[in-house]
Amino acid sequence: MSIPMTGTRRIHPPFRCDIVGSYLRPETLREARFQFESGEISAEELKVIEDEEITLLVNKQKEMGLQTVTDGEFRRGWWHLDFFFGVQGTEKIGLPTAGIDNRNRAESFRVVDKISFGDHPMLEHFRFLKTLAGDRVAKMTIPSPALFHFVQSYNGNDVYDDTEELYQDIIAVYRDAIQAFYDAGCRYLQLDDTTWGTLCSSRHRMLIRNRGQDPDQLARDYVRLINESIAERPDDMVIALHVCRGNFRSTWFAAGGYEPVAEELFSHTKVDAFFLEYDNERSGDFHPLRYIEDQFVVLGLVTTKHGGLESKDMLKERIAEAAGFVELDKLCLSTQCGFASTEEGNMLTEEEQWNKIRLVRETANEVWNSSSV
């Protein structure tokens, strides 16, 4: 199937060639974090190294021709937990490690007091990125409000007896977060969310029912939670939702197409764009995209789970297939996920990582007939 060329270059996010956000940690940074955790260097010394490596990363993204840049999540151990740890009223907890490779960390968070956004450390992280971005768009990635609720529900809390009260406080946290990042200069915010990947999975839906919950009601609740959290966002701030099925060291925890949640998620969630995994059969076909309203869809067709390169012809064929459900002008291209959802990183090299980015950029240039995407 051929794709009609279009010259609709995007000057606002999402971009025809876009990125999910995280990048492989360079060895210098990995060693510095190890030294910090073992007490060999101070937090200030670690920050100097983080600043240096983030500066190099941003320069590399610019060299690759990307219109948006991130800090690669280089200051984080986890793509989601570091944000949750920074919310006032939470604490880090350890989890049982039975059956888990001892090299892997088993951590989560628990609500121990009334929650609030407060002076979150990631605000300063974004401000530093903004100073480096120059003429590129600085993109911030944080876990979604739905995921905050979903994760804490497994760990319990002694603070909130009423679910609606907890929902309202989560909404308040995220409204404050969105405004704070906006005030720091953020105009492109991505909410990362594995909740929807879980709700796509027949196995996980069964486990949710076994806990006494209705996965369909949970989906409705989580759409409302997201919508109310972003309801007061400024008009010139783009908010995207990235749906993932797991990415720890190239692994995954959920499988299944979007159909079980498609109508609720795509028809009712008021984000500006969806970043959707579509790198293999685990994500299903494109038919659920028929429920997309007016949002952009960033197709995650290039996998980050291994270094092998997809063919451009195959990518173009899949974009053409997706264009049967969402008009081509509303489609963009990216990798399926980041390259390092945790500091351990996925099972590919930095050279392979940049080859993936180059493939996305070149394919997007050719599909949307623009020398700059």
Secondary structure, 3 states (H helix, E strand, C coil): CCCCCCCCCCCCCCCCECCCCCCCCCHHHHHHHHHHHCCCCCHHHHHHHHHHHHHHHHHHHHHCCCCEECCCCCCCCECCHHHHHHCEEEEEEECCCCCCCCCCCCEEEEEEEEEECCCCHHHHHHHHHHHHHCCCEEEEEEECHHHHHHHHHHHCCCCCCCHHHHHHHHHHHHHHHHHHHHHCCCCEEEEEECHHHHHHCHHHHHHHHHCCCCHHHHHHHHHHHHHHHHCCCCCCCEEEEEECCCCHHHCCCCCCCCHHHHHHHHHHCCCCEEEEECCCHHHCCCHHHHHCCCCEEEEEEECCCCCCCCCHHHHHHHHHHHCCCCCHHHEEEEECCCCCCECCCCCCCHHHHHHHHHHHHHHHHHHCCCCCC
